[in-house]
């Protein structure tokens, strides 16, 4: 139960940080691209932050926690895939979600 509360708190704090850094669309998007690359790839391709992207962002960190607890050997695989997705996301050409 304690791990669930900690994971939920971390998710909320990181989401708050990323949302504040976006500044209502006038801020920086690179924290979102680094922390939530899957959601931001979908967002960049659709040219809008949609419900599916939001759901992906909300479940990403808890999903990472579940996988790393159940399959600890997969941690490096998760990190590697995340880094590759972040690099792809940061290099996608876009004017709407730059920076």
C-alpha positions, 0 to 999 in steps of 0.5 A: 500500500505504501508503494502505491501511495508513493508512486501516486504522489510521484506521478502527481508531482511530476505531472504538476511540474510538467504542466507548469513548465508548459505554461498554458502552451507558452512555456517549455515543452522539453520537460514533457518530451523528456519525461513523457515521450510516448504521450508527446510523440502522439501529441506532436503527430496529432498536433494537439494534446488529446485525451489519449496522450493525457491517459498515456502520461498519467499511467506511464510512471505507475506502469514503470513502477509495476514493471520494475517491481514485478520484473526487476531485470527489465529495468534497463530495458525500460530505461533504454526504450524510454531514452530512445523514445525521448530522443525521437520525441525531441527530434520530431519537427514541430512549431507548435510544441517546440522547446 
